[in-house]
Amino acid sequence: MIIAITPTLQHPVGATMVSLFSGRVLIRNNSDQDELDTEAEVSRRLENRLVLLFFGAAACPKCQAFVPILKDFFVRLTDEFYVLRAAQLALVYVSQDPTEEQQELFLKDMPAKWLFLPFEDDLRRDLGRQFSVEHLPTVVVLKPGGDVLTRDATAEIQRLGPACFANWQEATEVLDRNFLLPEDLDDPAPRSLMEPLRRRKYRVDKETRGGRGPEGRTPF
């Protein structure tokens, strides 16, 4: 899927992140090669999301060892087979491959939701300098506004797996619009924004007074 970003005078939400690729083309790693040719469409893919810039190469042995871990990490957070709703996460592969054939081979078995820059785009190299990438693989984690959260999350992803996302989400205060946390599944939607606070206050007041419901449970 080709994503052509056309600059406009006024950017929608997530403009800082989109501006990183302003005037460039991003390609979705699927088989359809559908074109998204407006900045608004690209913004909807990147707004309010943590974005991973994955610097790697097919001929890099350490990248080959890391890729299955990264792929599993990404799929478990974004594939509806594993989660009720996809996490607010995007990944852009910034190829450091010496040939286009190697880049294509590397991406062949990667998730369709991954994005990547065309091989002929010099931004592949420029981003490496911009984010001071010194070795491969490197995973730069960007906040929704485009600021750097982690300069290299490779070791963290290897150590913690999908749990990294919750840590990053908390650190960046990403508004959780799509990702329904497990503890929310059995809790009915509040009737108002103040209802969770009223529930908590009611619960504390009852416990303070020693109120108990049937079978010793504190009534909510």
Secondary structure, DSSP 8 states (H G I E B T S, - for coil): -EEE----SS--TTHHHHHTTTT-EEEESSSS--EE-SHHHHHHHHTT-EEEEEEE-TT-HHHHHHHHHHHHHHHHHH-TTTSSS--SEEEEEEE--SSHHHHHHHHTTS-TT-EE--TT-THHHHHHHHTT--SSSEEEEE-TTS-EEES--HHHHHHHTTHHHHHHHHHHT---SS---GGGTTS---SSTTHHHHHHHHHHHHHHHT---GGG----
